[in-house]
Amino acid sequence: MDELTRIFEEATLAIEKKYMEFPICGSMPIYRERVYCYELYHQLRKRWPTTSPFTLNGEVDKRGHGILRNLGASDYIPDLLVHIPGKWEGNHAIIEVKHANANPSGIRKDIMTLRKFCNTVHYKRAIYLFYGGIPSNVKEISKGILNLPPIELWLHEKAGEPAKFVETLQTEDNLF
């Protein structure tokens, strides 16, 4: 899925402000992760190559999956998966999304999900996308997690701009 980065950048560029900062009647707009994720999914699907063997799926509930249950991965529900459903060797990318005001426990949960799906379920690529900003504690939270695979940290700072790759999170125990 060589074109995933291009599709990802184009899709995030197309996300309007109302999906990044959800308008509230009588109040200031707020971040709503589900609203953003659904629009991201929509924009990705609009650009998805019809010839690709890979499928984009959102929030795939894995609780009934026997192999994942045996691997201790059935309780995780990733935001987005790029895979070939029904084929173990078709696990390409897992994507988790958080907003600028995410709390530490939510960030840690997402990093653990990315870790589990790369290390145990053999997804080849892990993308952690923040929109509106990146909380200052993300790197600190990731440092405390052993066996962290390379996780691409992306930022979609504001509407009208594409998300940009920021850096790769990876613990020192996995560098050699």
Secondary structure, DSSP 8 states (H G I E B T S, - for coil): -TTHHHHHHHHHHT--HHHHSEEETTEEEE--HHHHHHHHHHHHHHH--TT-S-EEEES---TT-HHHHHHT-TT---SEEEE-TT-GGGEEEEEEEEETT--HHHHHHHHHHHHHHHHTS--SEEEEEEES---TTHHHHHHT-TT---EEEEEE-STTS--EEEEEE--GGG--
